[in-house]
Amino acid sequence: MHPVHSPAVFPRWYSVGAALVAVMLWSAAPLLAEFAKATPPLQLTAVTLLAGSLATLPLSRRVNVAACGAGWQLSVWVGIPLLIFGAVSTYFIGMRLAPAAEAALITYTWPVLFVLLSQWSRFGRLRIAGVVGALIAFSGAALLLVPQAISGGLGGATTGYALALLAACCWAIYSWLSQAAPVALTPLLPRLLLIACAIALTASLALEGTLAFPSGEALLAGIALGLGPYGVAMVAWDKALRWGHASLVGSLAYGVPILAALLLVLAGMSVLDWRLPAAAVLVVVGCLKAGR
């Protein structure tokens, strides 16, 4: 997720192909999470992060984090795992409490939040394009939520939507830290995911009571989530940014909410309503506008 480029020159289709792999895997995350609904969300988070740690193990190499200072050491070894745990767990819980497609769409507003955070940290202010893009993107979420709120139909889904937004905030802060960190975080990813997995296990024991390993379809879905959206996809995204132009590659990620909603509809897990594709288009347009 951080724009580090290799001095080697590769054909453009290398980076585009790698980015499309990441986008397709991220788009499948809501569908896979729906297949694993039988598993308590914190247990599912632990299984997913463990699988992700194993999937990214070939990337592991020694990085001298100690040379970065105490503040960055704390951010890397504590802050990053907490953000990963927060992003994955609130995403899974939010999709249990609210309609999956709508919750996923709200989570995928994180690129807009990342752009705003980056602008604020770099320039000390927000640029007009970023603010306008954020307004457009969040108008897509409002298109889904306001009619239900007016009719009094949100109910318990309100908490689910709030958790989906919290997941977006976690991913935005994680992306900003990945970009701002004085060392590359990709080689540390297996260990960071493993620490986040330990946090998820502790939270599951404390809040969900028992720790029963999932089985059947739920286990396969959890492993697939770790290997795909939180494993191979993160590796592919890193390669795409290294091999290609960050703005070109980044624009491909804005198709994730549309593809995610489409997969849920095709699988019969979400009802096609005109507001859903309209909201997805608004989110994509807002991301593109904010990222200009």
N, C-alpha and C positions, 0 to 999 in steps of 0.2 A: 504493500500500500504506500510505500514511500518511494518517491521518484529518484532512484539511484540508477545511473546509466553506465553501461559498460563502454569503454572506448572502442570495442570491436564493432564492426559494421555488419548488420544482418539485413536481409530483405525485409520489407515492411510486413509481408504476410506472416513472418515468424511471430512478430509481436502481436499482430491482430489475431492470429490463430490462438496464441496462448491466452490472450484476453478473453476471447470467445469461450474457451474452455472454462475459465473462471466464472464468467457470466452465466453460462449454462448450469454449472454446479451450484452457484448461489441461488439461481432461480428454482432449483429443485428442493432447496432447504425447507420451505413451508410444506410442500407435499410430503417429504420424508418425515417431518415433525408430526403431521397428521397421522401417518401410519404408526407412529410410536406413542399415540395418545394413551395407551394402556399403562405406560410406565410413568410413575411420578416424575414431574418435570426436573427436579434437582438430581434424581438418579439418572435421568436421561442426559442431563448436562454432564455428569461425571463420565458416563460411557462415551459420549461424543468427544469430550476433551481428551480422554485417554486414547481413543482411536486416532484423533488428530495428532497427538504427540507421537504416536508410533508411525503415522504416515509421513510426518516431517522429519523423522529421525535422520535420514540421509543428509539433511542440510546442516546437521549439528557440527559445530566446530568451536574451538576455544576463542573467546572474545575477552579482551582485557577491560571489563567493566569497572574494575577497581580504580583505573586511572581517570575515571570520569568525575570523581568527587562523590561525597556522601549523598548529596541530594539526588543525583542521577542513579546511584546504586539503589536507593530506596524506591525511586520511580520505576526502575526496570524490574527489580525482583519482587516488589510488593504491589506497586500501582498497576503495572501492566497485567499481571495475573488477576487482580481484582476486577479490572475493567473487562477482561475476557470473560471471566465468570459472570459478571453482571450483565454483559451483553447477551450471552447465550442463555442464561437462566431466565432473565426477564422476557426474552423473546419467546421461549417455550411456554412460560406461564401466561404471557399475554395472549398467545394463540389458543390457550385453553379457556380463557375467560371472555374472549371476543371472537367474532368471526375471523377465520384464519386469513382470508385474502385481505381484509381491511387492516388487520393487525400487521401483516407483512408489509403492506403498502406504507403504513406509517413508519415502520422500522427503516425502510429503504429511503427515507428522507435524510439519512445520515450524511450523504455527500454534501448537501446544502449546509448542514450544521458544521461540517468540517471546513468548508470554504469560509464561512463566517468566522470561525475560530482562527483559521490561518490568517485571514485579513486583519483581525484584531491584534493578533500577536505580532504580526510583521509591521503593520502601519500604525497601530494604536487607534485605529478607527475602522468603521465598516464602509465599504464602497457601495455606491448606489446600486450597481449591478448585482452585488451580492444580496442586498436587502430586497430588491425587486424579485430576484430569483427565489428567495426564501418565501416571500409573500405568495408567489405563484404556486410553489410546491405545496405550501401548507393550505392554500385554498383548495387543493385537491383532496387533502384529508378532511377539510371542512365540508366539502361536497358530500362526503360519505357520512359524516357524523351529525351535522346540523339538522337535517330533516328528522333523524331519529331522536335527537335531543328535544326538538320542538314538539314531537308527538309523544314524548315521555317514554320512548322505547329503548333507551340506552341501558338502563338498569345496571346489572352487574358488569356489563361489557365496558363500562367507563373505566374500571380498574384495569381491564385488559388493554385498552387503548393507551392508558397512561404508562403501563409497563412497556408497551411497544415503543412509545416515545423515549422512555428511559433507555431501552436497548439502543435506539438510534444515537442518543447522547453518548453512551459508552463507546460505540464504534467510532464516533466522531473524535472523541478525546483520545482513544487508542491510536487512530490514524495520525492525529496531530503529534502525539508523543513519538510515534514511529518516524515521523518526518523530522522532528526536532532533536531526537536523541543524538548524542555525539558518536555513538557506535551503531552499526547495523544490527537490527533486532532479529532479522531472519535466521541467522545461525543459532540464536538463542531460543527460537520458537518451540522446539521440542520440550525444553526444560520449562519454559513459561507456561505452556499448555499443561504440563504435568503438575505444576504448582497450582494452576487454576483448577485442575481435576481434584487435587487434594482439598481445596477449599470447598468445592461442590460436594464431595463426600462428607465433609464435616457438617456442612449446612443440611445435607439430606438426613444425616443421623439426628441432628438437633431438631429439625422442623418436620420431617416426614416420618420419624420414629424408627422404622426398620429399614435395613438395607438389603433388599432382595434383588438379585441380578435379574434383569429382564430376560425374557425368552421369546422364541418364535419370531414373529413379524416385527415386534417392537425392538428386539435385540438387533436384528438385521438392519432396521431403519436407523437405530442409534449408531451402529458401526458405519453405515453408509454416510451419515451426517458428518462423522469425524473424518473419514477417509476422503470425502468429496468436498463439501462446502468449507470445512474447517481444516482440511489437509491439503489435498492436491490443488484446490482452487487458490489457496494462499501462495503455494509455490508457483503456480502458473501466473498469478498476478504479479509476483515479484519478477519473474522472467520477462513478462510483457513490458514492464516498466524499464527494465534494464536494456531490452533489445529495441525498444521503440520510443516514439515521442509521447511524453506523459499526457499531454492534452488530448491527443488522438486516442490513446488507449483508455484514458479516463472517461471519455465520452461514451465508450461502449458500455460501461457499467451502469449507465442511466437507463438501459433497457431492462434491467433486472426486475423492477416492480411489474412491468407489463408482462414479461414472460412468467413470473411467479404466479400472477393472478390467472393467466391463461392456463397454466398447468393444473391449478386447483379446479378451475371450471371444467376442463376436459376430463379430469378424474372424478367429476361428480361431487366434489367436496365443497364446492361453492356455487352459488346461484348467479348466473350472468344477469347483471342489472346494468342499465346504461350508465349509471353513476360510476361503476367500477372502472371500465376502460377510460371514461372521461377523466376520472381522478388520477389514473395511472399516467395519462398523457400530460396532465398538469404537473405532476411530480417530475416527469422527465424534462419538460420544458423549463421548469423552475431550476432544476439542477444544471441544465445547459446554460441558462442565463447567469446563474450565480458563478459558474466556473469560467466565464469568459474573461 
